[in-house]
Amino acid sequence: MIGQTATERWHMLELDLVKKDARNSGTASSIVSRIAPQARDASPPSLGNDLIAHLSPRSRRSLLDRCDSIRLTARQVLQERGLPLQFAYFIESGAASLTTRAGDCPPVEIHTLGKKDFVGVPLVLGMRVSPHRCTVHVPGKALRIQTDALIALIKTDTEVEKLLLRYVQATLIHSAQLVACNSRHNLSQRLARWLLVARDRIGDNEVALTHKCMAQALGVRRAGITTAVGDMEANGLIRRSRGRTVIVDETRLEQASCDCFRVIRSAHENSLLGPIALRVAHP
């Protein structure tokens, strides 16, 4: 696979999928989630997911053979709290939000998920029911794998297993840092941190999310977000338009953020370092 173009890799994958369909003739070509309809994408997989890109050719092939490419649409629910997990997802483009609730209060975001992420952490830990809701906010693409297929692969491919376990460790660090951030830092710092994390996840300086989404992510009133965004724009850090925020000065935005962004970024970067232990960058 090394040295091959994306098109060549796609043709190889397509041939494997055709052979697989032939072996399983009489079965449905795909299973539609009862949580939300998910359209299959006929375009070549971009291998845009960072986790998959860091697998060896052998393990990557083994995983891709079990995946199909789907389009992600706005407000699509990938996983619902309290329901069995039918699929896991490796996001290639777009963004999703993992949220939780406290009683009757509005949902609060736990993680912004994008091309660096995997949706299906409970499966890696031996659980089959989702404790959280995962909703698409920015349309894009993902590679989807059935729950049983992923569990079987984890049991037989130690490289995939170890990579996903390191990712779980990174998400634990991420969650713990958010607790500290939300209790110790002001809204402007937290918003800067959130925008930078979203930028990393989406892979673009343009974050196509509304003030309502930002308020939900940070657990604050929309009016507070509007004020904080206005201050950032006045200082030349960002530029906003309807439903979109563009990071204009990345360096100054990082300076305006708290150290939590660096800790979160470091944790996810180190999750890709193979056998090297995760190194947490303490502030």
Secondary structure as GFF3:
##gff-version 3
##sequence-region A 1 283
A	DSSP	alpha_helix	6	23	.	.	.	ID=ss1
A	DSSP	alpha_helix	50	53	.	.	.	ID=ss2
A	DSSP	alpha_helix	57	64	.	.	.	ID=ss3
A	DSSP	beta_strand	67	72	.	.	.	ID=ss4
A	DSSP	beta_strand	77	79	.	.	.	ID=ss5
A	DSSP	beta_strand	87	100	.	.	.	ID=ss6
A	DSSP	beta_strand	108	113	.	.	.	ID=ss7
A	DSSP	beta_strand	118	119	.	.	.	ID=ss8
A	DSSP	alpha_helix	121	124	.	.	.	ID=ss9
A	DSSP	beta_strand	133	146	.	.	.	ID=ss10
A	DSSP	alpha_helix	147	156	.	.	.	ID=ss11
A	DSSP	alpha_helix	158	184	.	.	.	ID=ss12
A	DSSP	alpha_helix	187	202	.	.	.	ID=ss13
A	DSSP	beta_strand	206	207	.	.	.	ID=ss14
A	DSSP	alpha_helix	211	218	.	.	.	ID=ss15
A	DSSP	alpha_helix	222	234	.	.	.	ID=ss16
A	DSSP	beta_strand	238	241	.	.	.	ID=ss17
A	DSSP	beta_strand	244	247	.	.	.	ID=ss18
A	DSSP	alpha_helix	250	256	.	.	.	ID=ss19
A	DSSP	alpha_helix	260	270	.	.	.	ID=ss20
###
